[in-house]
Amino acid sequence: MLKRKFMDTLEMWKNTKDKKCLLVKGVRQCGKTFIIREFGKANYENFIEINFISKPELKNAFNGNLDVDTMIQGVKLLMGNVNFVPGKTLLFLDEIQDCPNARTSLKFWAEDNRFDVVASGSLLGIDYKDIVSIPVGYEIQVDMYPLDFEEFLWAVGVPSDLIEGMGRHISGEEVIPDAVHYAMLKRFKEYLAVGGMPDVVNAYIETKDYQQVQNVQDRILRDYQDDIAKYANNSDRIKARNCYMSIPAQLSKENHKFQYSVVEKKGTARKFESSIDWLLEAGMAVASYNVSAPSFPLIAYKKPDQFRIYLSDIGLFTAMFGFQMKQAILTDTLEGPAKGGIYESAIADLLYKAGNKLYYYKREDSTLEIEFLTERDAKVVPVEVKAKKGASRSLNEILKRDSISVGYKLTSQNAGVVEKKITLPLYMGMCIAAVKR
């Protein structure tokens, strides 16, 4: 079984005194159902699972009166031998986006408070007009992501003490031993090729065959396109798919800013912006926004019309290029703008899966560009990504500001520090991402 950090989130929720229903959001196939099922079976005498996609007839239990006792009777009639024991039962409502009344019912389960209820779903950011009432105040919403790089390292057997030891190098003052450094670079490249979708990681662990990895990734990408066709509005279906499939081309340009003309010749924001919004709300893609100034708070300087789009998992992104991209990454023979897009996407993956909002800084009137800006202790921390060796002119320039006390350069090189600039290996991006925000 893959070790997931999200188990801590579930246990923390269970131990809260004034429990509300837990709503777990996350892109399809990131492992929500599996981890909630394992949690339920390990922590409750009675675990009741309802999946509204595999068993659509169970939606009938949530039609009409949403009184808890009435819903329990409906579930028992439809499922047969299930026990609702107060204080000892977890009810799991899976794929809840397919049953709007079940989403509304969370209010009544929370008010009743005899049973613990966890709901999960994909595409929950989409505006479902059939939901009678969103249970504001009665549900706790949490996000779950595909495996992050640290979880991937756990999965492939890297010792936990070695991973935890990486944190002491974040100051750049202590060089990482060469044996560890090159081993971690190798694992990082594996992560670029495999990513964090649980089915993909399991395929890699079981077979060590990258073609099998690609096959599973291709299947997931097809499933995502099917989701677009099923759930997007009629006017957005083709446009959302085309925007999604354009992401590799967008990030292979010298300028990684999302351009509608790459999706379609003479494409405009007016035509495609609703499709971009759909992909972001569905969790299939992640946006990083340009800011007018690298100043705290970054959201105050956000430019909504200037953004970059990344996939929600680095492995799926590299898979969109095809199997030969994996070979180029693993043998370190990849060159050109696509390499920059791959490594930039990898750092976006590390930051996003740790819960960071994504921002970048690029001035239109100069070559100054910082791939990522994060916030720490009410100050902006720039993160520059170098897919190959090179000068850090942009980072050096921005570090001249008195308001910025430290900046990171991520590269294939070992750790080092010069004044306010800390150079770290690319894989150390996981330590930057995990720093308390």
Secondary structure as GFF3:
##gff-version 3
##sequence-region A 1 437
A	DSSP	alpha_helix	6	14	.	.	.	ID=ss1
A	DSSP	beta_strand	21	25	.	.	.	ID=ss2
A	DSSP	alpha_helix	32	43	.	.	.	ID=ss3
A	DSSP	beta_strand	46	51	.	.	.	ID=ss4
A	DSSP	three_ten_helix	56	62	.	.	.	ID=ss5
A	DSSP	alpha_helix	68	79	.	.	.	ID=ss6
A	DSSP	beta_strand	89	94	.	.	.	ID=ss7
A	DSSP	three_ten_helix	96	98	.	.	.	ID=ss8
A	DSSP	alpha_helix	100	112	.	.	.	ID=ss9
A	DSSP	beta_strand	116	121	.	.	.	ID=ss10
A	DSSP	beta_strand	139	143	.	.	.	ID=ss11
A	DSSP	alpha_helix	149	155	.	.	.	ID=ss12
A	DSSP	alpha_helix	160	165	.	.	.	ID=ss13
A	DSSP	three_ten_helix	166	169	.	.	.	ID=ss14
A	DSSP	alpha_helix	178	194	.	.	.	ID=ss15
A	DSSP	alpha_helix	198	207	.	.	.	ID=ss16
A	DSSP	alpha_helix	210	231	.	.	.	ID=ss17
A	DSSP	alpha_helix	237	245	.	.	.	ID=ss18
A	DSSP	alpha_helix	247	250	.	.	.	ID=ss19
A	DSSP	alpha_helix	260	263	.	.	.	ID=ss20
A	DSSP	alpha_helix	269	282	.	.	.	ID=ss21
A	DSSP	beta_strand	285	291	.	.	.	ID=ss22
A	DSSP	three_ten_helix	298	301	.	.	.	ID=ss23
A	DSSP	beta_strand	302	311	.	.	.	ID=ss24
A	DSSP	alpha_helix	314	320	.	.	.	ID=ss25
A	DSSP	alpha_helix	323	330	.	.	.	ID=ss26
A	DSSP	alpha_helix	337	353	.	.	.	ID=ss27
A	DSSP	beta_strand	359	362	.	.	.	ID=ss28
A	DSSP	beta_strand	369	370	.	.	.	ID=ss29
A	DSSP	beta_strand	372	376	.	.	.	ID=ss30
A	DSSP	beta_strand	379	385	.	.	.	ID=ss31
A	DSSP	alpha_helix	393	398	.	.	.	ID=ss32
A	DSSP	beta_strand	407	411	.	.	.	ID=ss33
A	DSSP	beta_strand	416	418	.	.	.	ID=ss34
A	DSSP	beta_strand	421	425	.	.	.	ID=ss35
A	DSSP	three_ten_helix	426	428	.	.	.	ID=ss36
A	DSSP	alpha_helix	429	434	.	.	.	ID=ss37
###
